[in-house]
Amino acid sequence: MGETFVIILGCALILGGLIGCVLPSIPGPPLNYLALILLQYVREPFSTKFLIYSGLITAFIFAFDFILPAIGAKLYGVSKRGIWGSVLGMFLGMIFFPPLGIFPGILIGAVIGELSAGKNNSEAFKAGLVSFIFSIFAVVIKLINAAALSYFFIKEII
């Protein structure tokens, strides 16, 4: 592979990774990390230690993204119906109101799930708000990681 091709592909991965921080169907930070690996293949600008640490951090954040909303839901007593409602709402929001429809979808889905579990309106709204806040927190963490990886990629190609 030529260096120019790898840099163009890396830039596409960086962009896809940043978009993937918001869209759950795209694995955001791992794409940004893959851009670093590709650049390492043609230029070798990073130390092995840097690549290992950034890879471990990225893997942790990728896993944490799946766990964080569930942790928040458990901490604040969201029912299984509320959790499933938030997941369903996220996907429906993404399908019908892309790309940012996932956020109100999470909130509305969790509220509907909690209402179907027999909780009153204020408890259901609280559960929806908790699911929404923890999901936003996960997105922010992914964006920070993706931005840092993007920075190192761009710094090395300039």
N, C-alpha and C positions, 0 to 999 in steps of 0.2 A: 504494500500500500504506500502511496506517495504521501509525503508530509502534508501537502496542500489538501488532499482528499481527507486525511485524518483530522486536520484542523476544521474543515467544513463539517464533517460528521460530528466532531466534538462539539461544535457550536450548536448543531441541531439537537444533540443530546442535552446540552446545557439548557436550551430553550424548552425542550420537552420535559426536562427535570423540574424546571421552575413551574411550568404549567401543571405537572403532575403533583405538585404540592397541594394544589387546590382540587384537582379532579382525582377522585379515588380510583379511577380505572387505569391510571398511569402511575407506575412506581417512581415518583419524583426523585428523591435524593440518590437512589441507586443509578439512575441515568446520569446524574452529575458525576458520580464517582467513576462510572464507566468512561466518561470523557477524559478524566485524569489518567486512567489506565491506558487509553488509546494514545494520549499525548506522551505518556511514559514510553510507550512502544517505539515512537519515532524520534523523540528528543531526549529522553531520560532526565527531565528537569527535577524530579522529586527523589528524595531518599526513600529507601525501603521502609525505614521507621515511620516516615510521614505517611506513606501509602497504607501501612498496616494500621496505624492509629486512626487515620481518616476512614478507612474501610470498616474498622470496628465501630466507630462512632456512627457511621452511616447505617450499618446493620442494626445497631441498637435502636436508633431512631426509627428505622423502618419497622422493626418489631413493636416498638413502643407505640407507634401510630395505631396499631390494631388493639393494643391493650389499654391505652389511656382512657378512651371513652367508657370502656367497661369498668375500669377502676373507679372513675368518677360516678358512674351509675350505681355501682355497689356501695360506695361510700355514702351516697345520699339516698339510698333506699329505692332506687328506680326498679320497678318490677321487670320480669322477663318480657312481658308484653310491651312495656315502655321501651326496652332496649330493642326488641324486634321492630317496634313501630318506628324508632329513630333510624334503624338501618333501612327499612323499606322506604321511609320518607326521603332518606338521602338518595336512594336510587331513583325514585320517582321524580324527585326534584331535579336530578341530573338529566333524566330523560326528557322531561317536559319543559324545563326552564334552564337549559345549560348556559354557562357552566356554574353560575352562582346559585342556582336553585337548590343545590344540595344543602345549603345552610338553613333556609327556612324549612326545607323538607325534613331535616333532622328534628327541628323544634316541633313542627306540626305533627310529624309521625310519632314522636315520643309522647306528646300530649294526648293524641288519639289512643295510643296504646295504653296509657295510664288510665284514661277514662274508661276504656273497655275492661280494665282490670278492677274497676269499681272505685277508683279514687275520685275525690271531689275535684272541682275545677281548679282550686288553688294548688292542691297537691300535684295535680296533673301538669299544671303550668310550671311549677317548680321543677318537676322531673324533666320536662322538656327543656327548660332553661339550663339545667345542669348538663344534659346531654349536648346541647348546643355549645355551651361554654367550653367543655372539655374537648369537643371536636375542633373548635376554633383554636384552642391552645395547642392541639396536635398539629394543626396546619402551620401555626406560627413557628413551632419547633422545627418542622420540616423545612420551612422557608429559610430559617436561619442557617440550617445545615447546607441546604442547596445553594444559598447565596455565598457562603464561605467557600464551598467547593468551586463554584463558578468564578469567584474572585481569583483563586489560585490558578485555574485554567487560563483565564483571560490575562492575568499577570504574566504567565509564561509564554503566551503567544504574541504578546505586544513587544 
